[in-house]
Amino acid sequence: MLVGLDEIDWSAYEGAYGPATEAPDILRAMADPDPEAASEGRYGFYSSIWHQGSVYPVTVVAVPFLVELATTPGVHEREDLLVTLGMLTDPEQSNGPDLPAVRDAIAARSGALVPQLADADPEVRAGAAYALTRCGPYTLEALRGRWAVESEPVVRAALLLGIAHHEGPACADLLCTAATDEAAPVPAAAALAYAKAGLALPPQTVAAMAAAFAAEEWRTPWAGGGVLDEALERLDAESADALAVALLDGGGAPAGRVRLAGALRSRFRAKRSAPSALMPRLRALLTDPDEKVVSAAVDAALHAGTAASAVADELARIAAGGLAAVPERTDDPFSRSTTGGLAVYPEPANTALTVLVRLGDRRWREPMLAAWAAGCWTSADRLLDDYVPQFDPVALDGVRRRITALLGARVPGNPIIEAVTSLVGWGPDAAPAVPELIAALPAASAAAPLALAAIGPAAHEALPALRRAGDTRAGHAVWRLTGDPGLLVTAAAEMLERVPPHGMDYELKLVADTGPAAVPLVPRLRPMLTGTAERTIPARQAQMAAARVVWAATGDAAAVLPTVEAVLRAGDVSAREAAHLAGDLAPAAAGLRPLLYEALDNRWARVDAAWALWRHGVDPVELVDPLLTDAADPYGGSEAVALLVEMGATTAVPGLTELAERDERVILYGTWDDTVWEDDKLRRELRAAVTALN
């Protein structure tokens, strides 16, 4: 076995970490009769030869040996190796410029996979069906031949998905018969096959499919996550609702309804229409007698976005019941950094509370204040600055008591910062909390000045404490409250003496707000404007912060332009600040227009580059396409939408309308709990933009 392994110059082939000199040792370990050694070999394969779905030149060279291992009796976990071969040819599972070569190498050896369809181990047969299917449509005959004689349901499910992959809608009759006549998990596989083929579920199949999903959680490489999750996500709206109803009406163990809640969450995250369409099913799960079902349903509600307002009554009831359970204190270092060592408000009340806060439902107040009074931390604590609730004097008193209690107990870390930050959005209405904010200054040295500055003139009694604090954040608050920049400039000068400039980009941005008052800092900052870009991104960002201060203080565009140009040429995230400054420098920076056009291809700098070009007189019509590209970014494009409105770019209306009204979500990535809410927000912004531009 593994003949020829040592004849290959593995150093000539790149893997995940450079020249793949470790590849022969990994492949030998995978063949080791010792199960632990073989397991370490597979770990090495998934780490350096096929890393997180990426294939490399070494993957191509390793394919013949992987096929040999997967088809040799006695090798450990052959079923996993066969699945790996299938995934290596599956564009939903693998990626990289070498993927076509990997697929070709596996397909060329598909003949060795066919006998595995008759292996004594059903898991091997199922893995072989998946791997063989991915080799190409010419394998259909082998799959059909095995279907005619196979008796094991798990293998029949894998074969059915393979046949459906090649035949598509043409195998609808086979899928219908399999769904109604065969044992689980075959009906579940049929549901997934219908969904992947874009076919509606025949009504006569739904009950059997629901029973199969309720009976067991079946895993297959044909679904990236749970099979029910992917089926429900892909099905048409009517079929998805029919399957959800059948799962609810079929009774059975609560585990099936837990899986349904998880599948609803997946569909909510994929389709904008799904939460409203399936809200009656979510409401039924929220009132289920089983606690695990309710907990899973609350998690689904978190991913329903603003449509969750339809079940706010149920969520308020659940949120209010948190203290019926004993809060758990978490002591691991990561949790302590988040909770300060406080007990966490119990689930599912904790998550229900976060949904109420996101919805702006005033029923957040009582459970939140009760949790705080009991000494708990809630996940909603960190949301009150982004999802600012309507001002409420009772809630304000609760925040004040919270700050006092946290300071008295010397709770470290985030809780005090979150409590202080929650006051920023209330602005002057938070004035009664000035004494608590003064007391919190040492523990929340960045957040407390923000809150005091937001309060405005009523926070003047905090000025002595801010001056005693003496840092840049306090100095910026003093400047906002009084117009006196002296403390901010002095604090920045002192900080520049002891902190590397690349650690001060935020502070320098604060100083830039003071304009000519920052002149004393210019001699210290000019040496950073070298006309060449620094080697690291933080250092380049600091260069741009220094350039902004120098320009704001002196108005000397010539002093900063060479460095702005150099950072623009760097073409990474630091180019964003450079592009924006190039816009502020118009018309003096007109020579940078070619670089700004190039920056339209930089996803980090695109919006700022477009704004700068507009400031330099470019017709907004030229900028519509790159800004629409940014508006469609799966990480979010609110800034692009706002700029299109600011420019009056009426030709963007069709593109904005398409993004606003399409059913597939635009924002797919970011913080897991936030993406649906951010997409709902983007949709509101898109619709408002269309109205404004029309």
N, C-alpha and C positions, 0 to 999 in steps of 0.2 A: 504494500500500500504506500501511496505517496511517492512513487518512483519518479525520479527526476527533480525532486524538490530542491536538492542541493546543487543542481546544475544551473539554476537560475540566479542571475545577479540581482538580488532583491533590492540592493541599494540604488539601482537604476530606476526604481518605480516609487512614486510618491504615494504616501498614505496620509492619514489624518494629521500626523505629527512630523512630516518630512520623509526622507528616504526610509522605506519600509523594511529595514534590516531585521526587524523582529518577526516578520511574517512567517518564516519557516518554523520558528519555535512555536508560534501560535497554532499553526496547522498540525504540528506534531502533537501538541498538547490536546487538541481536539480529538485526536485518534487514540489517546492514552486509555488503557483499560481501567485505570483508576478514575472513578466518577468525579472526585474533587479536582484532579488535574484536568480532566476533560472540561469541567465547568469553568475553570480558570482560562482554558483555551478559548472557549466560546466567548467569555467576557472580553478577552483580548481581541477577538475577531470583531465584536461589536464596538470595540473602542477605537481600534486603529485601522482596520481594513474596511469596515462599513460603519461609519460613525454618525449616529443620529440621522440616519437616512441618506447621508452623503456617500457617494461612491467615488473612487479614485483610480488612477492607473493600476495600482496594486490589486484592486478588486477584480479587474479583468483577468489578471494573471492568476489570481487565487481561485477563479471559478472552477477549473477542471478538478482541483483538489477538493473543493467544497462538494462538487457533485459526487466525487468518489466517496467521500466521507458519508454523505447523505444516503448513499445506496449500498453501503457495506454493512451487512448484519454484524451486530456486536458493538458498533460505534454507539456511544451514549447519545440519547436525545435526538435520534435521527429525524423524528417528526418535526422538531424545531428547526433542524437544518434544512429540511424540505420546505418548510414555511419560509425560511430565510431566502432560499432560492427564488420562491415566488415573489417575495417582497422586493428582491433585487431587480426584478423585471417589471414591477408595478410602479407606474409614475405617481400614484397616490402615496406610495411608501418610500420611494427613493428619488434622488435628484443628483444633478451634477453633469458636467459636460461628457463624462465617460459612461453615462447611463446607456446610450445606444450600443456601445461596445460590450458592456456587461450583458445586456439582453441578448445580443447576438451570440455571445459565448455560451450562455445557458441554453438558448434555443438549439444551438448546434449539438448539444449533448442531451436533448430531450428524450432520445431513444433509451437512455439509461434510466429515465424516470418512469417509463411505462410499466415495467415489471413491478414497480413499487405499489401500483394499484391493486395488486394481488397479495401484498404482504400479509402475514398473519396478524400483525398489530393494526387495529382499526385506526389508531391515531396516525400511524405512518401512511395508511391508505388515504386518509383525509388530507394530510399534508401533501402527498403526492398529487392528489387531484388539484389542489390549489396551484402548486408549482407547475404542473403540466399545462394547466389552463393558460397561465401567463406566458407560456412559450409561443403561443400563436394559435390561430383558428384551425390549423391542420391537426391539432390534438383532439378535435371534437369527436372524431370516430372512436378514439380510445376511451374517451369519457362516456360516450353513449354505450359502448360495449360493456364497460364496467357497470353502468347504471342497470343494465338488463339483468345482472346476476348478483349485485351487491344487496346484502340484507341488513347491514348495520345502519341504524338511523343517522348516526353522526357522519358516517361516510356518505350516505345518500344525500345528506344536506350539502356537503361539500361538492359532490358531483352535480347536484342540481344547480348550484350557483355557477359552476364552471360551464355547464351546458347553456344556461341563460346568458352568461357573459358573451358567448359566441353567437347564439341564435337570436338574442334580444326578444322583441315582441312576437317573433314567430313561434316561440315556445310557450305562448300563453296557455294553451290547452294542457300542456304538461304541468305547468305551474298550478293550474286550477285543480287538477287531479291530485297532485302531490299535497296540496294544502288541505284538501278535504279527506283524503284517504290514508295518509301516512302518519306515523308516530312522530312525536317531538324528537329532535328539533326541526324536522323537515318542513312543517308549516311555517315556522319562523324564517327558515331559509327562503321559502317561497315569498313571504312578505318582503324580505329584503330584495329579492330578485325583481319582484314587481316594481318596487321603489326605484331600483337602479335602472330599470328599463323605461321608466316614466309612464308606467301603466297604472290605471286605477284598480283598486282591489274589487274583484267580483263580490257582491254581497254574500254569496253562499260560502265564501272562504274565511270571512272575518272572524267568526266564532272560533273556528279551529286554530286560526293564527293566534288569537288572544289567549286561548287555552295553552298553547305552546309557550308563549311568552310568560304567562303566569306560572307555568310549571317549573321552569328552570331558567337560569341565566346561562345562555349558550354563547361561547366566544368563537369567533372565526376571524382569520386575517382579512376576509372580505369586508369587514367593518372596522374602521379605525378605532372606534370606541365600542359601546354596547350595540348589539344588533338592533334592539328595539329603538335605541337612540337614533341610529342612522336611518332605519326604515321610516320612523315617524318624521324625521327631518326632511327626507326626500319625497315622501308621498304627497299627492295633491291634497288640498284642504279637506275635501269631503271624505276621502279615504282615511286621512289621519284622524279625523273626528270619529269616524265609525269604529276604528280600531281602539281609540281611547274609551269610547262608550262601552265597547265589548269587554275591555279589561276591567272597567268599573262594575259592570253588571254581572260579570262572570263569577264574582265571589272569589273563593280560593284564599290562599295564604297572603298575608300582607306584603310579602316580598314582591309579588307581582305588581302591586300598586305603588310600592317604592320605586320599582323600575319604571313604571309609567310616569311618575313624577320626574324622574331623571330624564326621561325621553321628552317630556313637555319642555323641560329646561333647554334641551338641545334645540328643539324646534323654535322656541322663543328667541334663542340667540341667533338663529339663522334667518328667520322671516319676520318682517315687521307686522304682518297681518295675524300672525299666529297667536299672540297673547290674547287679543280680543276674541278671536274665533274660538279659542279653547278655554276661555275663562270659566264657563260653567263646569268644565271637567276639573279645573284647578280648585274651584270652590268646593266641589265634592270631596276632593282629597284633603282640603284644609279642615273639613269637618269629620274626617274619618276617625273611628274610635281607636285606631292604633297609633301610638306615639311616633313610631318610626315613619309611618306614612305621612303624618302631619309635618314632621321635621323635614322630610324630603320635599313636601309640597311648599313649605315656607321658602326653602332654598330655590325652588322653581319660581316662586313669586318674586324673589330678588332679581331674577333674570327676565321678568316680564316687563320691566320698565314702567313707564307711566300708566300702562294699562292695568297695573296692579291696583289702581284706585278702585276698581270694581269689586275688589275683595278686601277693601280697607277695614270693613267691619270685622271680618274674621281675623285679620292681622292684628287689629287693636285688641281683640279679646285674647289672642295668643300672647301678644307682647305684655299684657297686664298680668299674665300668670307666671312670670319668670321667677319670682321669689317663692313660689310654691315648692320649688326644688332647692337643694342646697348648692349655692354657688361654689365652683371649684377654683382653687388657687393653683396657678401654674408656676413652677419654679425653675423651668429650664431657662437658660440665658436668653434665648431668642424671645420667648414669651415675656420674660421679665422686662426686656427692653421695650416691649410694646405696652404692657399693662402696668409696669411699675411694681409688679408683685401683687397687685390687687386681685381679688377673686373676680372671675369673669361671669357676667350675667348669664344665666343658663340658657341653653338652646332648647327649643327653637325660638323662645321669646327674644333672644338677643338679635337674631336675624330679622324677625318680624319688626322689631323696633327700628332697625336700620332702614327697612322699606318705608315705614311711616315717615321717618325723617326725610328720605329722598322724595317722597310724595308731597311733603309740606303739610301733611295731615296733623292737625293740632293735638291729636291724641298721642303724640310722641311724649308729651310733657310728663304725664303722671308716671308711666313706667320708668322713664329716664330719671326723674327726680327720686323715685323710690329706690332704683338701683344705686344711685349715688349715695342716698341716705344709708343704704346697707353696706356701703364701702366697696361697691363693685365697679369694675370697668366694663363699658359696653363698646361694641364695634361701632356704634353710632357716635361715640365721643369725637372721633376724628372727622366726622362728616359735617359738623355744625358750621364750619367756616365755608365750605363749598355749597352746601344746601342750607342757606341761612333761613331759619324759621322766621315767621312773622313775629315781630317784637311782642313780648309778653312779660309784664312786670313780675309775674309769679316765676316764670322761667329765669328771668334775670336774678331774682333772689336765690333761686336754686344754684345758678352758676356761682354766685358770690359765696354761698355756703360751701360749694364744692371746692373752690380755690382755697378757702380758709382751712377746710378739713385736710386737704392734700398737703398744704404747707405745714400744718400742725403735726401731721403724721410723717413728715419728711419723705413723702413718696417720691422716688426718683423718676426721671425720664419723661415719657410722653404724656401721661395723664395731666400734669399741671400745664404743659404747653398746649394741649388740646383744649383744656378748660379756658385758658386765657384767649386763645385764638378764636374761640366761639363767640367772643364779644365783638370782634372786629366788624362783622357785618351789621351789627346794630348801631354802629356809629354813635352819634350824640345821645341816643336813647340809653346807652350803657353808662352814662355819666355817674350814676350812683355807685358803680363798681370801681371808681378811681382809687379808693383806699386799698381795695384788694389787689388792684393792679400794681400799685406802688409796692405793696408787700411782696408781690410775685416777681418783681424785677430781677432779683438775683437768680431765681430758678428758671425764669423764662425771659432771658435777656434779649432775645430776638422778638418774641411774640408780644411781650408787654408793651414795648415802645410802639409797635404797630397799632395795638388797641387804643393806647392813649392818644396817639396822633389822630386816629379815626374819630375819637370822641370830640376833639377840637377844643375850643376855648374853655369848656368846662373842666378840662384836664390840667389847667394851669397850675393847680396845687401840686402836681407831680413834677414840675420843673426842677425843684431842688434835688429830688431823687434821681431824675434823669441826668442832671449835671454831675451828681456824685458817681453815677454809673460810668460816665465818661467814655463809653465806647462809640463806635460809629453808628450802631443802631439807635442808641439813645440820642446821639447827636443829630441824626436825621429827624427823629421825633421832635427834638427841640426846634430845629429849623422849620418843620411843618407847623408847629404851634406858635412860634414867635417871629419867624423870618430871619433869625440870627443863625448864620452858618458856622460861627466860630468854633463851637464844640466839635462839629462834624469834621471840619477841616483839620483841626488840631489832632483829633483822635485818629484820623486817617494817616496823618504825618507820622505819628508815633507808631502806628501799626506797620507802616512801611519800613521802619527801622528794625523791626523784629520778625516780620513775617515775609516770606518770599512773595513777590508780586503775583505769581500765578495762584496763590491762595487767597487773593483779595479782589477777584473780579467783581463780586457782588458789592463789596464795600466801595469800590471805585465807581460803580454805576450810581450808588447813592450820592457820592461826592459830585458826580457830573451834574446832578440836578441843581446844584448851587451856582452853576455858571461861573462868572468872573471871580466869585469868591474863592474858587479853587486855585487861583494863580500861585499861592505859596507852594503848591504841590508840583507845579510844572517842572522845576529843575530836577526833581527826583524821578519824574515819569518820562522825561524826554529820552533818557538813555534806552528806554524800552522800545522806542520807535526807530528801529535799526534799518528799516527798509527791507528786511528779510524776515520770513516767517520762522518763528521758533519751532523746535522739533516736535513738541508735544501739543496736544489739543488744549489742555489747561493753560499752558504758557501762551498759546496764540490767543486764547480768549482773554487772558490778562492783557496782552498787547492791545487788543481792541478796546478793552475797558480803559486803559491808559490813554489811548488815542482819543476816546470820547471825552475824557476829562480835559486833555490838553486843548482840544478843539473848543469845547464848551467854555473853557477859561479864557482862551486867547483869541478865538476865531481864526487861528492860523491854519488854514487848510493845507498849505504846502508842507507844514511840519508833519502831518499825519498821512497824507496821500500815499507816499511810497510803501508804508507799512500796511495800509488798507489794501493796496494792490497785491502785496505779497501774500497776505492772508487769504484774499479772494482766490489767488492762484492755488493755494493749498487744497481747496475744493472739498473740505469736509465740513463737519458741523460748525467749526469756528468761522467758516465763510458766512454764516448767517449774520453775525454781528458786523462783519466787514461790509456786507451788502447793505445793511440798514444804514450804516454810517456813510456809505457812498451816496445813499439817497439824501441824507441830511446835508451832505456837502455839495449838493447841486447848487449852481451849475459848475462849480470848480472841479468836480470829479467827472466831467463829461468824458474824459479820456478812458474811463473805466467801463464805458458802455459795452464794449466787446466781451469783457470778463463777466459783466452782469448777465449778458445773454447766455454765456456758458453756464452760469450759476442757475439758470432756469432748469437745468437737468439735475441739479443737486437737490434731493428731496428735503434736505435740512435747510437750505438757503433759498428755495424757490420763491416763497411768498415775499421775503424781504428783497430779493433781486427784482421781482416784478414791481414791487412798490418803488424801489429805487429807479428803475427804468421809467416808470410813470412820472416820477418827480423830475426826471431828465427830459420829459416831453414826448416819450414814446406813446403812440396811440394805444389806448386800452384794447382795441381789437386785436393787436398783436399779442397781447398777454392773456387773452381769454383761455386758449387751449392749455397752456401750462398751469394756469390757476384752476381750471376744471380738473386737470389731472391731480392736483393737490387736494382739491375738494373731495375727490373720490379715494383718497389715500385710506387704506384700512386702519391706520392709526388715528385718523381724524384730520379734518381739513377746515375747521371753523374759521381760521384766519384768512384762508383763501376766499371763502364766501364773503366775509366782511369786506375784504379789499375790492372784490368785484362790485359790491354795492357802493363803496366809497368812490370808485372810479366811474360809476354810472355805466357799467359795461353791459348794455342792453342785449348785445349779441350772445351773452352767456345764458340768457333765459332758457332756451331749449335744453341745454346741458344741465342747468340747475334743476329744471323741472323733472328731467329724467331721474336725477339722483334723489330728488325729494319723493317721487311717487313710485319708484321701483320697490318691489317687495323684499328683495334681498337686502340685508343690512349692509351698510357701507363700512361702518366701523366694526372691525372684527378682532382687533388686537389692543393690548394695553392691560390695565389692571383688570383681572378676571371679573370682579364684581361690578365694574364700571362700564363695560363696553356697551351693553344694551342702553343704559341711561344716556351715555354719550351719543349713541346713535339717535336716540329719540330727540335729544337736544339739537343735534345736527339737522335732523329733519325739520324741526321747528324753524331753525335758522335758514335753511334752504327755502322753505315756503315763504318766510318773511322776506327773503331776498328777492324772490320772484315777484312778490307783491310790490316791493319797493321799486324794482327796476321796470315793472310794467306801468 
